[in-house]
Amino acid sequence: MNLKDKLNEIQDYFSPRIIGEVNDVFVKLAKIKGDKIPWHNHKLEDELFYVIEGELLFELEGENPFYLKQGELFIVPKGVNHKVSATEECSILLIENKTTAHTGDVQSEVTKSVEEQYFK
């Protein structure tokens, strides 16, 4: 599989797409541009972010915001409130447990069910 080819198939921002499964986790790709991801957390699951292209602004509750740049990785520990955004288009790879809700318990205009995250 070529990640850039898969990313070219993604048209919508804030809409993760499942590209594979490893045991009990999903491997996902997403494009981020703007600030529509709400503050949220995942009570029982850690979440891994890897920046493929661009810069991702990362905000963790009670911490100073920071940028993840191309080639950088960050793991959000379970239970930590967080949000991400990007001024310019940013492509990311996510690794999440299959039980992880896209925006935690917070429902917003960008929340996607697992079924909506599969490539069609």
N, C-alpha and C positions, 0 to 999 in steps of 0.2 A: 504494500500500500504506500502511496506517495502522499504525505501530509499536505503538501501545497496543492495537489490536485483536489483533495477532499475539501480543503479550505475554499477553493474556487467554487465549489458547489454550494457553499453556505452564502445565502443572500441577506439574511436578517441578522441584525446585531442583537446581542443578549439572548440568543437562541442556541444553546448547546446542542451538539449532534453527537450521538454515540457512534464511535468508530470501532469499538471492540469491547470485549469482556475478558477479564482475567479473574478467574475464581469468582469472588463475591464483589468485584468492583467493575465499574464502567470506566472506559477510557473515552474522553470526549474532546471535541474541538469546538471552539466558539470564537466569534468576532465581537469585540467590544468597541463601541464608539459612543461617547456621551455619558450621561450620569443617571441611568434609569434603574440600576440595581439598587434595591432598598437595603437599609441596614437589616441584617439577619444573622442567625447563627444556626449551627447544626448541633443539636444537643448531644448526640451520641457518636458523631462521626468527624474525623479529621478530613481535610480537603486539600489536595495538592494542586497548585497553579504553576504552570511552566509557560513562560512567554516565548512564543515562536518568532513573532515579529512585532515591533512597536514598543510602546511603554505603557504599563498598567499602573495607575495610581491606586495604591492600596491603603485603606483606612481600617484601623483596628480600634475599637472603643478604648478610650483612655490612653492611646499611644499617639505619637506624632505620625502623620501620614508619610508614606515613602513610595518611591517608584521601583517597580520591577522592570528591568530592561531585557531586551532580546537575550535569550540564553540563560536567564535567571529563573530560579525556582523558589517557591515559598510554600510552606505547609501551615494552614490555619488549624490550630488545635480545636478539638471539639468544644462547643460551648462558648467560643469567642465571637462576639458581635463584630461583623466586618461588612465592608462594601468595597466594590471596585468600580473604576471608571477610566475613561481614556479620552483625551482631547482629539487625537487622531486615531484612525483604525488600528486596533491591536488584536493580534491573533494569539490565542492561548490554547494550551492543552490542559485538561482537567483530569484528575483521577479521583473518583468518588465511590464510596460504597453504593451498592445498588439501592440501599434504603435511604440514601441522602436525597431530601427534597431540594429542588433547584434553588429556591429562595427560603429555605427553612420553613417555619410556620407562617411566614409573611406572604400574603397573596398580593400580587401587583400586576400591572399590565404586561410585564415580561415573564411572569411565572409560567413554566412549562411542565406538563406532566411527563412521566417517563415515556409514555407512548408517543408524545409529540417530539421527543428528542431523537428518535430513530431516523436515520436517513430513509427516504422513501424511494 
